[in-house]
């Protein structure tokens, strides 16, 4: 099996929502295929993206409404028209009304499917529903109820629905049958389009690299349907929540708000919930990054009543037992560990035991001394090197904001290259001994900090909304990239 460690590779980080073409956001349509063509022309064999889950109103893919479902906003309307399930319809709206527009178009496509689809497509839908019933039934009901309740958190639903009283659920299934059927259809279309894109990428030598957060949003189908696996009280409220302790970057730490797992319950049933979650990810992606890997060794547990992370404490997690179970189920484990932050010898031992590559961020390399683990001369083969990630500034934005002394240190280390930033850092990533080098698309386009994907700890209105345009892609970019990929043995 091809793995991140099988040979040297180069990749580009771009979430599909950042693609051009789609209404209000990129999607799985023609521009996704064009992007695969661009990567292949540049000698790039990995496309890394963020979680593809349905999101809340803030559009963050790290607080999804489900760990299994796909985001219906990524469904390509143009492909639906090609399939004959959707007519041209009304002109798309200006501004932020694109979500309602796209969802309305999906309802039209569902009607078109019912009227136009052939027997093969109808059978395909039935098989999809049957094959994914272990999560799709709960997800469709959760979303249908949520929509009927004004998209409110399930904690605020009527008590009988909140607590999944059998009679209330049966009534909801009857009353909301049309909505449930439509939500299943959305998921069928998403995964149908995803499979076609995945197959196209594979034919062009491009592997798809996904992302899986360790924790689950409280307002999600899985927490609502499987409260026994989470640290919730009898009313469904979180007793303790996840985060990270105070550090150099934050005096109060970070309070994420996700409920913690009841690890003892998960362990008792052989980690079946995790096996199903991993199976979904590995059916979609060739490799998967696990966000906050250190949480599998021990995680920061904060009393839910606390407003900051200061008064939390470390709680051990059965990471060894979990990964042993996953290793037996999926061998080899095509995973990459996000091992940034406070990494103890125990966390490092867990990562190495299961041969999971870690991460090296070049933007973190130039603080401290020559023993900084992110500096290229300290990197190792079993790692993935990035100029920066979705949570970092663009390389040009980072470089421009550096104090003069640090900028001089960067220039000195990189040998005062003739090229302007960000190309010296891109070249350094590609030259690294790390098995995989990933460059965000913003860096390839030489964009400044106004184009960053996310600013952690903020609710900025432009988080998760960045998109590029094909006009920003110089005609010589792919040949330039391919020459560097070849030069550093990553073709």
C-alpha positions, 0 to 999 in steps of 0.5 A: 500500500502506498503510504506517506513514507513510501517515497518523497512527495510534495503536496498542496494544502487547499480546502475545496471551499477555497476553489473558484467557480462555485456559488459562494464557495468552492465545490466538487465540480469542474474547478476541483478537477482543474485543480487536480490537473494543476497539481499533476502538471506541477508534479504534486502528488498530494492534495491536502484539505480540511474536514469535509463535514457539514458545518455550523453557521461559522463555517468552521470544518473543525466543529462539524454537525457530524463526523461521517456526513459530507458538507452539502454546500460542497455539492456541485450544482453544475454536475447536477445539471450535467446529470439532468437532475437540475435545471438552470433555475434562478440567478444566484444571489449576491452577498451572503445568501448563497447558502439558502440558494444552494440548499434550495437548488439541492431540493430542486435537484432532488425533485429532478432525481425523482422525476428523471433518474434511471433505475440504476441511479435509484438503485444506487441511492438505495444501496447507499442508504443501506450501506451507511445506515449505521450513521445516516439514519441518526444524522438525517433525523438529527438534521431534520429535527434541527431544521424544524427547530430553527437550527437550534442546539439539540440541548434546546429542543423539546425534552422528549426529542432532546432525550430521544424518547422512542415515541417522540422519535417515531413521531418525528420520523413520520412528521419529517419524513420528506426532510429525512428523505431529502437529507439522505439524498444530499448525502448520496449526491455528496459521496457520489461526487466525491467518489468521482473526484477521488477516482479522477485524482487517483488516475492523475497520480494525486492522492487525497489527504484528509483531516480528522479532529480528535474531538466532536462538536457538542451540537452534532448528530453523534453526541446527540445519538450516542450520549453514552460515549461523552461526559454529559449529565442527565440533561445532555449538558457537558460536565467537562470540556476540552481545550489546552492549558495556558502557554506562551501563546495564551495566558488563559489557554484555550477552551474549545468547549467540546465534550470529553469522551467516556474512554472507559465506555469506548474501551469496553466495547472495543472502540467500535465508535472509533472504528466506524469513524476511521472507516468513513475517513479511510473510505474517503481519503488515502491518508488522514491527519489526526488533529491534536494527536497528543490528546490520545495520550492525555488531554486537558479537561476543563470543568464546563462552568469555567470560562477559561482553560486555567483550572483544567487538568490533564487526564490520561487517555487509552491511546495505546489501546485505541491505536492497537485496536485501529491497527488490527482493523486497518493495517497499515494505519495511513495516518499523520499525527498533528503533534504540535504544542506540548509534546511529552516523551509519552506522546512521542512514544505513542506516535513512534510505536504506530509509525505515524509521521509527525508535523514540522512547521517552518514558521515555528522554526526561527524562534529559539536556538539551533536546537529548535525541532522545526529547523530543517537541520533537525527534521526527520524523515518520518515527518510532514513539513509545512511552510504553514498550515490553515491556522498560520498566517501566509508565509509572506504575511508571517515574514512581513510581520517579523521583527527585524532581528528575526527576519534577519535570522530567517534570511541568514539561515536561508542564505539570503536567497535572491528570490523574494518570499515566500519562495525561499521557504517553499524551496526549504520545505521541498528540500527537507528530509521530511517524507512529505512537504506541504505548501498552502496554495496561498504561498504558491500564489505569493499572497499576504496575510489578508488571504489567511484561512483562519485566525485561531481564537477569533470569530472573524467574519472572513475565517474559512472563507478565503478563495483564489481565482484562476487569474492569480495562477501564473502560466509558469507556476506549474512548470516552476513547481515541477522543476523544484519538485523534481530537483528535490526528488519529490516527483 
